[in-house]
């Protein structure tokens, strides 16, 4: 329905969207980058942190990915998490430098275009925009697929393991969850910041409950805790890879779990004092995941069955469900798994919000198919990109068909999230180092003289992470059902994107568009020193 049909409603909406003094500087900084303010700024610094922290959803994410680290035993679980999360935090620091200086919803592809050499600006920006968008879509798919498995594992626990779902039933559950997330993401925009605040408390509460209940339940039920030597020094290898490489593959668990702090970047145009809120959200979410994840995994290693293969091959179809069951019994395991399902639902909700902002920004610059249709922001529905949310739902329903094939195909959804996002994170950082040093002007947050070394470490790690995500987790010479199809899916995305660009899109995509008036005078009260040629960059790539 056209917004202009209800003038009274529009007038009320317009009044509610008038910028306050607190976000005038944010809007001015955004205008220097070429964009007018279209979304409502309503997220405080804790709420920006909350959306990334919610998507990480530590305990549910650990439950989702523990199958990647369990084959290496407790050492893979505990130290694999710790070492990888340190590198991930370094990536967060490098991203924070850019996010503070140039906060926009399409930050990753925008920064790539801004810093890259003249010949590479448009194709690289196009590639990163698509890679980041599809990576986030892969995240939505993998979260809801895992949630479907969690719900089914609850049913299996309730029936003492005597029932397991068919692939068709798993997909039906997945479809229902995607549709519910799409509806919630469209119509709950006004209360979404409060939901994110709630997510902080419920996630921390679950961490505390898990680290207390598992050891207490284990001892109360007559069991004994595994020794510190087992927790921190015991190595298993349930793969056919060498033990050292099995440990490296355990990094896939934290790589996937702590793979969402770029969501803070995508909320830049809804954040209050974005130049400060966004980098703080990135750092706090990555840092807290490192510390709290280490705590949770150490407790899990202390309470799980010392025979790792028993946990991996659980009858419940979910290793975390088996760990809860061993320590707490049927009722306790069922109670915790229900809470995990609730938080996993909130993860999917936060992720579809963040993904819709990235895809909406990319449509605003005319890069996605039907961009004119999808870039619309509904004033009637609380200034939400409703059409884009609906578009994401349709794509997720199609991609979810992979789970009808086998586990290997379903796991490709996880790898699409990892590989595509890592490419998207690393490219703008690399472009800044190689071409853009003279163009970079620090924002309110800046790592100073350590900025370049941090950025180089981040780039090297991200390249390694992309390569790591391509390996089959079980071992070399995998059967078709055990193959890692990441290279196939991401290769199709990346190569297809470039073919599409050079045949068609290069004729009309020349980078970010301007949405502010060309002659508009902008006086910013924001203390962030914007790069002097941000406005010129937007002018250079304005399209009629």
VOGU-3710 file (C-alpha; in Angstrom, 3 decimals, decimal comma):
1> xxxxxxxxxx> 0,000/0,000/0,000  1,331/3,419/-0,894  2,365/5,467/2,136  0,766/8,632/0,804  -2,746/7,187/1,093  -2,874/7,846/4,808  -1,735/11,434/5,334  -2,472/11,434/9,047  -0,337/8,358/9,568  2,468/9,815/7,467
11> xxxxxxxxxx> 2,405/13,056/9,432  2,695/11,155/12,681  5,522/9,023/11,275  7,340/12,076/9,963  7,231/13,752/13,367  8,541/10,614/15,046  11,450/10,462/12,617  12,648/14,042/13,054  16,349/13,869/13,975  17,152/14,777/17,558
21> xxxxxxxxxx> 20,153/16,822/18,611  21,923/13,608/19,548  21,885/12,221/15,999  22,360/15,431/14,004  26,105/14,838/13,915  25,593/11,238/12,797  23,399/12,367/9,917  25,912/15,021/8,913  28,780/12,523/8,879  26,646/10,149/6,818
31> xxxxxxxxxx> 25,857/12,970/4,409  29,586/13,595/3,909  29,738/10,013/2,676  26,969/10,801/0,180  23,897/9,393/1,922  20,846/11,004/3,468  19,404/9,665/6,707  16,571/7,228/5,911  16,498/4,777/8,812  15,622/5,756/12,380
41> xxxxxxxxxx> 18,537/6,189/14,776  17,451/4,401/17,942  20,277/2,052/18,958  22,449/3,072/21,915  26,030/1,815/22,306  24,983/-1,154/24,503  22,270/-2,040/21,992  24,728/-1,951/19,075  26,945/-4,295/21,093  23,882/-6,378/21,914
51> xxxxxxxxxx> 22,985/-7,132/18,299  26,438/-8,648/17,660  26,509/-10,358/21,069  23,023/-11,722/20,409  24,006/-13,115/16,999  27,048/-14,768/18,589  24,733/-16,264/21,244  27,647/-17,978/22,898  26,151/-21,151/24,337  23,822/-21,868/21,380
61> xxxxxxxxxx> 26,646/-21,108/18,930  28,981/-23,416/20,819  26,245/-26,047/20,685  25,883/-25,465/16,931  29,573/-25,820/16,163  30,980/-28,147/18,797  31,057/-30,946/16,206  33,939/-29,029/14,554  36,095/-28,986/17,714  35,142/-32,242/19,487
71> xxxxxxxxxx> 37,188/-34,467/17,120  40,364/-32,829/18,476  39,294/-33,512/22,056  39,414/-31,065/24,988  42,547/-29,374/23,661  40,745/-28,587/20,418  37,675/-27,374/22,280  39,450/-25,147/24,790  42,717/-24,011/23,222  41,358/-24,059/19,687
81> xxxxxxxxxx> 38,734/-21,559/20,821  41,214/-19,397/22,703  43,861/-19,105/19,972  41,400/-18,469/17,154  39,430/-15,923/19,185  42,573/-13,877/19,813  43,089/-13,522/16,061  39,403/-12,756/15,592  39,682/-9,951/18,154  42,617/-8,521/16,171
91> xxxxxxxxxx> 40,376/-8,493/13,082  37,808/-6,628/15,174  40,378/-3,971/16,039  41,266/-3,464/12,370  37,592/-3,232/11,438  36,929/-0,793/14,294  39,449/1,678/12,888  37,481/1,809/9,624  34,043/1,703/11,240  34,762/4,726/13,419
101> xxxxxxxxxx> 36,066/6,810/10,550  33,345/5,894/8,028  30,198/4,461/9,671  27,669/3,341/7,066  25,382/0,303/6,757  27,217/-0,940/3,650  30,591/-0,325/5,248  32,578/-3,267/3,916  31,930/-2,732/0,212  31,907/1,084/0,683
111> xxxxxxxxxx> 35,362/1,026/2,296  36,623/-1,303/-0,439  35,513/1,153/-3,116  36,939/4,110/-1,214  40,407/2,631/-0,637  41,007/0,399/-3,686  43,088/1,487/-6,661  41,218/3,190/-9,520  41,136/0,089/-11,762  39,835/-2,163/-8,999
121> xxxxxxxxxx> 37,337/0,044/-7,170  34,120/-0,998/-8,842  34,736/-4,745/-9,405  36,104/-5,281/-5,893  33,307/-3,277/-4,326  30,763/-5,265/-6,319  32,361/-8,566/-5,270  32,520/-7,659/-1,578  28,962/-6,374/-1,510  27,668/-9,646/-2,928
131> xxxxxxxxxx> 29,992/-11,797/-0,830  28,979/-10,049/2,398  25,278/-10,182/1,535  25,335/-13,876/0,645  27,537/-14,651/3,647  24,956/-13,115/5,960  22,212/-15,033/4,169  24,232/-18,194/4,754  24,355/-17,239/8,429  20,568/-16,961/8,610
141> xxxxxxxxxx> 20,198/-20,347/6,921  22,705/-22,086/9,197  21,239/-20,568/12,371  17,701/-21,632/11,529  18,825/-25,051/10,305  20,625/-25,575/13,616  17,583/-24,317/15,515  15,454/-26,871/13,671  17,895/-29,600/14,781  17,808/-28,300/18,361
151> xxxxxxxxxx> 14,015/-28,403/18,499  14,052/-31,906/17,060  16,685/-32,963/19,626  14,337/-31,751/22,380  11,649/-34,071/21,009  14,194/-36,882/20,834  15,235/-36,323/24,467  11,581/-36,282/25,556  11,123/-39,654/23,815  14,375/-41,073/25,250
161> xxxxxxxxxx> 16,071/-41,123/21,862  13,444/-43,397/20,316  12,535/-40,943/17,534  14,518/-39,083/14,886  13,267/-36,713/12,200  13,425/-37,273/8,477  15,090/-34,702/6,251  11,687/-33,578/5,023  10,580/-32,916/8,604  13,778/-30,989/9,293
171> xxxxxxxxxx> 13,162/-28,793/6,244  9,531/-28,197/7,228  10,690/-26,987/10,646  13,321/-24,814/8,952  10,699/-23,212/6,671  8,477/-22,373/9,638  11,385/-20,732/11,480  12,468/-18,653/8,469  8,921/-17,370/7,980  8,541/-16,472/11,662
181> xxxxxxxxxx> 11,870/-14,641/11,617  10,877/-12,719/8,503  7,584/-11,631/10,066  9,279/-10,633/13,330  12,081/-8,765/11,578  9,552/-6,734/9,599  7,035/-5,798/12,268  9,031/-5,616/15,506  11,302/-2,735/14,508  10,071/-0,360/17,210
191> xxxxxxxxxx> 10,891/-2,740/20,057  13,967/-4,329/18,462  16,474/-2,260/20,524  14,762/-3,446/23,717  14,858/-7,030/22,458  18,605/-6,651/21,921  19,055/-5,369/25,473  17,130/-8,417/26,723  19,453/-10,629/24,660  22,469/-9,450/26,669
201> xxxxxxxxxx> 20,908/-10,537/29,947  19,539/-13,879/28,775  22,827/-14,858/27,084  24,913/-14,009/30,142  22,368/-15,770/32,374  22,669/-18,928/30,246  26,470/-18,812/30,452  26,312/-18,546/34,248  23,663/-21,266/34,516  25,671/-23,615/32,278
211> xxxxxxxxxx> 29,007/-23,234/34,103  27,264/-23,809/37,466  24,712/-26,481/36,553  26,969/-28,828/34,573  29,549/-29,559/37,313  26,979/-29,459/40,139  24,645/-31,784/38,252  27,468/-34,157/37,359  28,619/-34,506/40,969  25,084/-34,630/42,371
221> xxxxxxxxxx> 24,228/-37,530/40,069  27,205/-39,489/41,381  29,614/-38,732/38,582  33,080/-37,221/38,801  34,632/-34,280/37,005  37,419/-34,770/34,509  40,836/-33,681/35,736  42,512/-30,419/34,809  45,080/-32,442/32,901  42,257/-33,906/30,771
231> xxxxxxxxxx> 40,579/-30,533/30,230  43,680/-28,583/29,189  46,112/-31,208/27,894  44,208/-34,211/26,564  44,263/-34,581/22,785  41,984/-36,774/20,702  41,911/-37,187/16,958  38,653/-38,572/15,619  39,653/-37,615/12,075  42,091/-39,127/9,596
241> xxxxxxxxxx> 44,034/-35,873/9,403  47,329/-35,514/11,284  46,709/-34,478/14,900  48,130/-30,990/14,376  45,795/-30,269/11,484  42,850/-31,724/13,411  43,585/-29,061/16,044  43,629/-26,336/13,378  40,259/-27,527/12,068  38,889/-27,072/15,588
251> xxxxxxxxxx> 39,254/-23,340/14,904  36,176/-23,611/12,706  34,018/-23,604/15,841  35,080/-20,122/17,058  35,439/-18,893/13,473  31,746/-19,583/12,911  30,591/-18,633/16,427  32,434/-15,295/16,585  31,588/-14,463/12,994  29,066/-11,690/13,337
261> xxxxxxxxxx> 30,594/-8,541/14,779  30,358/-6,906/11,360  26,636/-6,672/12,180  27,601/-3,601/14,236  28,802/-2,005/10,988  25,497/-2,778/9,275  23,611/-1,022/12,091  25,711/2,162/11,671  22,859/4,208/10,220  20,590/3,328/13,150
271> xxxxxxxxxx> 23,204/3,839/15,873  23,378/6,960/17,993  26,907/8,429/17,965  27,892/5,751/15,475  31,574/6,748/15,279  31,943/5,590/18,878  29,134/3,061/19,309  30,043/0,849/16,342  33,740/0,231/17,170  32,916/-0,318/20,838
281> xxxxxxxxxx> 30,229/-2,812/19,850  32,726/-4,685/17,687  35,412/-4,866/20,370  33,146/-5,725/23,291  31,334/-8,478/21,394  34,536/-10,119/20,114  36,323/-9,723/23,464  33,470/-11,084/25,558  33,090/-14,063/23,223  36,763/-14,921/23,720
291> xxxxxxxxxx> 36,600/-14,887/27,531  33,127/-16,320/28,134  33,513/-18,971/25,430  36,744/-20,182/27,018  34,951/-20,465/30,374  31,984/-22,408/28,984  34,119/-24,828/26,968  36,437/-25,518/29,909  33,439/-26,487/32,058  31,997/-28,613/29,254
301> xxxxxxxxxx> 35,324/-30,447/28,874  35,356/-31,058/32,633  31,885/-32,611/32,671  31,516/-34,473/29,366  32,074/-38,183/28,772  35,853/-38,766/28,554  35,149/-40,966/25,524  34,745/-38,202/22,937  33,377/-40,556/20,298  30,331/-41,242/22,479
311> xxxxxxxxxx> 29,462/-37,540/22,497  30,110/-37,102/18,781  27,872/-40,042/17,850  25,044/-39,136/20,220  21,605/-40,620/19,633  20,089/-37,169/20,136  21,698/-35,801/16,970  23,236/-32,871/18,897  26,477/-33,275/20,938  25,567/-30,431/23,300
321> xxxxxxxxxx> 22,295/-32,203/24,144  24,323/-35,277/25,091  26,624/-33,233/27,354  23,630/-31,741/29,163  22,003/-35,179/29,365  25,091/-36,830/30,868  25,405/-34,158/33,570  21,791/-33,252/34,300  19,620/-36,153/33,215  16,588/-36,058/30,977
331> xxxxxxxxxx> 14,657/-33,226/32,652  17,684/-30,977/33,121  18,892/-31,519/29,571  15,447/-30,825/28,177  15,145/-27,609/30,210  18,500/-26,270/29,030  17,852/-27,251/25,429  14,557/-25,356/25,462  16,392/-22,236/26,673  19,006/-22,804/23,970
341> xxxxxxxxxx> 16,241/-22,905/21,390  14,823/-19,590/22,628  18,209/-17,887/22,398  18,911/-19,485/19,018  15,650/-17,958/17,814  16,851/-14,542/19,013  20,151/-15,110/17,174  18,254/-15,645/13,931  16,113/-12,584/14,564  19,148/-10,343/15,143
351> xxxxxxxxxx> 20,892/-11,793/12,105  18,010/-11,170/9,718  17,890/-7,557/10,960  21,613/-7,035/10,325  21,548/-8,854/6,966  18,601/-6,805/5,760  20,510/-3,578/6,464  23,533/-4,702/4,435  21,360/-5,883/1,554  19,272/-2,707/1,732
361> xxxxxxxxxx> 22,400/-0,537/1,568  23,646/-2,519/-1,435  20,288/-2,001/-3,139  20,461/1,706/-2,347  23,597/1,759/-4,487  21,801/-0,101/-7,273  23,845/-3,301/-7,145  21,252/-5,998/-6,417  18,592/-7,196/-8,861  15,379/-5,171/-8,522
371> xxxxxxxxxx> 17,240/-2,603/-6,413  14,633/0,095/-6,987  12,016/-2,169/-5,433  14,117/-3,519/-2,558  15,684/-0,213/-1,447  12,276/1,047/-0,301  11,988/1,927/3,397  8,481/1,596/4,786  7,406/4,657/6,749  4,162/2,887/7,558
381> xxxxxxxxxx> 6,016/-0,002/9,251  8,352/1,973/11,525  11,002/2,879/8,930  11,954/-0,728/8,225  13,288/-2,175/4,911  10,370/-4,610/4,812  10,696/-5,523/1,148  14,313/-6,496/1,635  13,441/-8,672/4,638  10,873/-10,471/2,472
391> xxxxxxxxxx> 13,458/-10,931/-0,275  15,912/-12,489/2,197  13,224/-14,892/3,391  12,642/-16,156/-0,163  16,364/-16,669/-0,810  16,785/-18,497/2,515  13,896/-20,841/1,712  15,566/-21,774/-1,584  19,044/-22,269/-0,082  17,566/-24,333/2,732
401> xxxxxxxxxx> 16,713/-27,029/0,195  20,343/-28,117/0,594  19,426/-29,733/3,914  17,280/-32,233/1,964  20,410/-33,674/0,341  22,746/-34,734/3,183  24,723/-33,374/6,129  27,630/-32,290/3,941  25,366/-30,153/1,777  23,703/-28,665/4,872
411> xxxxxxxxxx> 27,111/-27,854/6,401  27,886/-25,818/3,279  25,504/-23,209/4,717  27,917/-22,788/7,628  30,905/-22,474/5,300  29,117/-19,985/3,045  28,804/-17,789/6,122  32,479/-18,157/7,087  34,283/-17,945/3,739  32,145/-15,169/2,262
421> xxxxxxxxxx> 32,331/-13,035/5,386  36,072/-13,517/5,809  36,677/-12,392/2,237  34,413/-9,404/2,887  36,215/-8,450/6,095  39,724/-8,838/4,723  39,404/-7,021/1,396  38,732/-3,457/2,676  41,473/-3,840/5,284  43,879/-5,019/2,569
431> xxxxxxxxxx> 42,861/-2,188/0,241  43,496/0,358/2,964  47,011/-1,052/3,496  47,964/-1,292/-0,179  46,255/1,705/-1,790  44,549/3,804/0,829  47,023/4,862/3,520  47,002/8,480/2,350  43,195/8,531/2,252  42,563/7,124/5,719
441> xxxxxxxxxx> 41,602/9,671/8,374  41,090/8,230/11,875  37,749/8,518/13,620  37,069/8,756/17,330  38,403/5,242/17,800  41,898/4,581/16,480  44,610/2,056/17,373  47,339/4,597/16,596  50,781/3,431/15,570  49,683/-0,178/15,934
451> xxxxxxxxxx> 46,969/0,249/13,315  48,972/-1,003/10,322  50,574/-4,028/12,080  47,147/-4,992/13,435  45,678/-4,710/9,943  48,387/-6,926/8,401  47,933/-9,626/11,054  44,182/-9,462/10,428  44,595/-9,892/6,659  46,949/-12,884/7,010
461> xxxxxxxxxx> 44,632/-14,563/9,502  41,551/-13,990/7,332  43,252/-15,520/4,297  44,114/-18,552/6,430  40,520/-18,727/7,694  39,139/-18,826/4,148  41,522/-21,670/3,221  40,722/-23,549/6,440  36,994/-23,422/5,761  37,544/-25,307/2,493
471> xxxxxxxxxx> 38,939/-28,487/4,105  36,747/-31,565/4,737  36,634/-31,951/8,514  36,748/-35,769/8,565  40,004/-36,228/6,692  41,566/-36,417/3,220  39,935/-38,405/0,413  36,392/-37,902/1,725  33,372/-39,758/0,381  30,801/-37,615/-1,440
481> xxxxxxxxxx> 28,635/-37,500/1,707  31,593/-36,189/3,758  32,922/-33,722/1,216  33,236/-30,038/2,140  31,378/-28,210/-0,625  32,489/-24,758/0,492  34,798/-24,314/-2,486  31,949/-25,238/-4,829  29,351/-22,924/-3,310  31,640/-19,965/-2,654
491> xxxxxxxxxx> 33,426/-20,453/-5,950  30,068/-20,293/-7,689  29,205/-17,114/-5,764  32,523/-15,338/-6,358  33,124/-16,391/-9,970  29,474/-15,913/-10,886  29,519/-12,465/-9,337  32,546/-11,409/-11,367  31,136/-12,830/-14,597  27,905/-10,944/-13,968
501> xxxxxxxxxx> 29,879/-7,758/-13,285  32,109/-7,828/-16,349  29,332/-8,828/-18,754  26,527/-6,646/-17,431  27,004/-4,706/-14,216  30,118/-2,785/-15,226  27,951/-0,732/-17,553  25,857/0,663/-14,712  27,597/-0,067/-11,388  30,366/2,456/-10,766
511> xxxxxxxxxx> 30,277/2,408/-6,981  28,213/4,002/-4,220  25,596/6,532/-5,279  24,805/9,871/-3,708  21,388/10,240/-2,084  21,947/13,739/-0,671  21,441/16,867/-2,748  24,569/17,646/-4,709  24,742/21,247/-3,545  23,683/20,601/0,033
521> xxxxxxxxxx> 25,730/22,384/2,678  26,521/20,129/5,598  27,634/21,469/8,958  28,460/18,625/11,309  28,618/18,898/15,071  30,205/15,441/15,184  33,735/15,404/16,509  34,847/12,709/14,085  37,237/14,189/11,480  35,849/12,824/8,227
531> xxxxxxxxxx> 38,243/12,336/5,304  38,338/15,544/3,330  37,474/13,869/0,036  34,517/11,746/1,177  32,088/14,112/-0,509  34,182/14,187/-3,663  34,294/10,401/-3,740  30,503/10,277/-3,695  30,299/12,911/-6,417  32,730/10,987/-8,609
541> xxxx> 30,482/7,953/-8,534  27,083/9,584/-8,647  24,744/7,950/-11,158  21,814/9,519/-12,876
//
